[in-house]
Amino acid sequence: MSTTPQGFKGCCAGLYELPITTLLLGESHHPGGAQLTRQLAESVLVGPDTRVLDVACGRGTTARLLAEEFGAQVTGVDYSDLIVQNARRATRAAGLEARVDFRTGDAEHLPCEDASIDVVLCECALCTFPDAPRALREFYRVLKPGGRLGISDIVVNREMPAALQTVVGHVVCIAGARSADGYLELIDEAGFNTTRSRNASSALLEMMTRVEQRLRLADVIAQLETLELPDDLTHSAETLDEARSFITAGGAGYALFSARKPR
Ligand SMILES: C[S@@+](CC[C@H](N)C(=O)[O-])C[C@H]1O[C@@H](n2cnc3c(N)ncnc32)[C@H](O)[C@@H]1O
């Protein structure tokens, strides 16, 4: 597995391209699913015709929810061209293409004009970006003055066990995670103000439990069908096991952050 920044991004996107990842995580690839997305959207005042950029949008589940339930106009950006193509297809099938569009792009070099966006959202992805400070400066650049930022991400409260600091740890959104104060500092350093955070750690444990149950089921099906699970997945199962113990002991959690670009 590559250890260059581009390699990490490709590897992370590659994992989320796999159909089995959606089978394990569900349509939203973040803890708390649609419910936490609604809370994040409300905290940054998404409403009718709000221009939203969903960075690292994955399958476009959040983008479609914001368009359908909040009446927002949403652009999703993801590093993976395949993920973007699938998101476009699902959006056409839902009849939402007039309100939702997608671009392939890198969070650290957003394919958007300066000061063109009302709200930037980034769910469960900042901790996978090799240069998170740069991504935050990009969020700042594309937001209009007074624009809002909503982030949800894994937080770590103490040093992670060595096994979670591996490349696989990186792609399951753990290895690049910071403390809540660490995220607040990063957001602050990028120029944002009125930053708030809210603990949502129970959502992370619920997701871990669901993933473990589905992994066990996938394993049983693979044995019944004499299918081989991808190596990465078997490796991820071990990493998830380590991660669960770490979370249960209070070592990690999940949190929502909101902030505003000064006028
Ligand atoms: C944990 S998933 C989150 C997806 C989505 N935000 C959600 O909550 O369902 C992480 C996503 O980040 C994307 N990604 C990883 N690195 C990226 C980068 N540098 N720029 C844009 N997207 C990236 C991956 O392709 C993947 O779709």
The ligand as a Tripos MOL2 file, in Angstrom:
@<TRIPOS>MOLECULE
LIG
   27    29     1     0     0
SMALL
NO_CHARGES

@<TRIPOS>ATOM
      1 C1        -16.0570    7.8580    5.2570 C.3       1 LIG1
      2 S1        -16.4870    8.2330    3.5920 S.3       1 LIG1
      3 C2        -17.6390    9.5200    3.9120 C.3       1 LIG1
      4 C3        -18.5740    9.7350    2.7650 C.3       1 LIG1
      5 C4        -19.7220   10.7030    3.0230 C.3       1 LIG1
      6 N1        -19.2530   11.9780    3.5220 N.3       1 LIG1
      7 C5        -20.7300   10.1020    3.9860 C.2       1 LIG1
      8 O1        -20.7230   10.5140    5.1370 O.co2     1 LIG1
      9 O2        -21.4670    9.2020    3.5550 O.co2     1 LIG1
     10 C6        -15.0540    9.0970    3.0420 C.3       1 LIG1
     11 C7        -15.1690    9.6190    1.6030 C.3       1 LIG1
     12 O3        -14.1040   10.5460    1.4240 O.3       1 LIG1
     13 C8        -13.6570   10.4540    0.0820 C.3       1 LIG1
     14 N2        -12.3260   11.0630    0.0600 N.ar      1 LIG1
     15 C9        -11.1950   10.5980    0.6280 C.ar      1 LIG1
     16 N3        -10.1870   11.4580    0.4500 N.ar      1 LIG1
     17 C10       -10.6960   12.5080   -0.2560 C.ar      1 LIG1
     18 C11       -10.1530   13.7240   -0.7400 C.ar      1 LIG1
     19 N4         -8.8800   14.0440   -0.5390 N.pl3     1 LIG1
     20 N5        -10.9740   14.5750   -1.3930 N.ar      1 LIG1
     21 C12       -12.2730   14.2650   -1.6160 C.ar      1 LIG1
     22 N6        -12.8420   13.1110   -1.1780 N.ar      1 LIG1
     23 C13       -12.0680   12.2520   -0.5060 C.ar      1 LIG1
     24 C14       -13.7080    8.9620   -0.2050 C.3       1 LIG1
     25 O4        -13.7120    8.6820   -1.5900 O.3       1 LIG1
     26 C15       -15.0150    8.5730    0.4980 C.3       1 LIG1
     27 O5        -16.1110    8.6670   -0.3730 O.3       1 LIG1
@<TRIPOS>BOND
     1     1     2 1
     2     2     3 1
     3     2    10 1
     4     3     4 1
     5     4     5 1
     6     5     6 1
     7     5     7 1
     8     7     8 2
     9     7     9 1
    10    10    11 1
    11    11    12 1
    12    11    26 1
    13    12    13 1
    14    13    14 1
    15    13    24 1
    16    14    15 ar
    17    14    23 ar
    18    15    16 ar
    19    16    17 ar
    20    17    18 ar
    21    17    23 ar
    22    18    19 1
    23    18    20 ar
    24    20    21 ar
    25    21    22 ar
    26    22    23 ar
    27    24    25 1
    28    24    26 1
    29    26    27 1
@<TRIPOS>SUBSTRUCTURE
     1 LIG1         1 GROUP 0 **** ****
